């Protein structure tokens, strides 16, 4: 699978507004097109594994698997549309 495969442009609605808010508060957007959202592995893991995974699947058609590293939960994906 190509990590730079195309995704559909996002339509502005309640779900995309929520995602933009999450990205603004806890996220990073790189020049290479990577979107990464981080949080506390204990307090935020459920939110990542349920809500953020759901929003990314609905908005971008991507499947996320949150990972834990050094007590930080990380969810992210890469797309040419974000670079």
C-alpha positions as CSV (number, residue, x, y, z in Angstrom):
1,X,0.0,0.0,0.0
2,X,1.3,3.4,-0.9
3,X,1.3,5.7,2.1
4,X,0.8,8.7,-0.2
5,X,-2.4,7.3,-1.8
6,X,-5.1,9.9,-2.6
7,X,-7.9,10.7,-0.2
8,X,-11.0,12.7,-0.9
9,X,-11.1,16.4,0.0
10,X,-12.9,17.1,3.3
11,X,-16.4,18.6,3.3
12,X,-16.9,21.1,6.1
13,X,-19.5,19.8,8.6
14,X,-19.7,19.0,12.3
15,X,-17.3,16.0,12.0
16,X,-14.7,17.8,10.0
17,X,-14.9,20.8,12.4
18,X,-14.4,18.5,15.4
19,X,-11.4,16.9,13.7
20,X,-9.9,20.3,12.9
21,X,-10.3,21.3,16.5
22,X,-8.6,18.1,17.7
23,X,-5.8,18.7,15.2
24,X,-5.4,22.3,16.3
25,X,-5.2,21.3,19.9
26,X,-3.2,18.1,19.9
27,X,-2.0,17.6,16.3
28,X,0.8,18.2,13.9
29,X,0.7,18.6,10.1
30,X,4.1,18.2,8.4
31,X,5.3,19.4,5.0
32,X,5.5,15.8,4.0
33,X,1.8,15.4,4.4
34,X,1.7,13.6,7.7
35,X,-1.1,14.3,10.2
36,X,-0.3,13.2,13.7
37,X,-2.4,13.6,16.9
38,X,-0.9,12.8,20.3
39,X,-2.1,12.5,23.8
40,X,-1.5,11.0,27.2
41,X,-1.5,7.2,26.9
42,X,-3.7,6.7,30.0
43,X,-6.1,9.6,29.7
44,X,-6.5,9.8,25.9
45,X,-6.1,6.2,24.6
46,X,-9.9,5.5,24.6
47,X,-10.6,8.8,22.8
48,X,-7.9,8.0,20.2
49,X,-9.0,4.4,19.7
50,X,-12.7,5.3,19.4
51,X,-13.4,8.9,18.3
52,X,-10.3,9.8,16.4
53,X,-10.2,6.5,14.6
54,X,-13.9,7.0,13.7
55,X,-13.5,10.6,12.4
56,X,-10.4,9.7,10.3
57,X,-12.3,6.7,8.7
58,X,-15.4,8.8,8.0
59,X,-13.6,11.9,6.8
60,X,-10.6,10.4,5.0
61,X,-11.3,6.8,4.4
62,X,-8.2,5.8,6.4
63,X,-7.8,3.1,9.0
64,X,-5.8,4.2,12.1
65,X,-4.2,2.1,14.8
66,X,-3.2,4.3,17.7
67,X,0.2,3.4,19.1
68,X,1.7,4.0,22.5
69,X,5.3,5.2,22.9
70,X,6.9,6.6,26.0
71,X,3.5,7.1,27.7
72,X,2.1,9.0,24.6
73,X,-0.6,7.7,22.4
74,X,0.0,8.6,18.7
75,X,-2.5,8.4,15.8
76,X,-1.5,9.5,12.4
77,X,-1.5,9.0,8.6
78,X,0.1,10.5,5.5
79,X,-1.5,11.8,2.3
80,X,-0.5,13.9,-0.6
81,X,-3.6,16.0,-0.1
82,X,-2.3,17.3,3.2
83,X,1.1,18.3,2.0
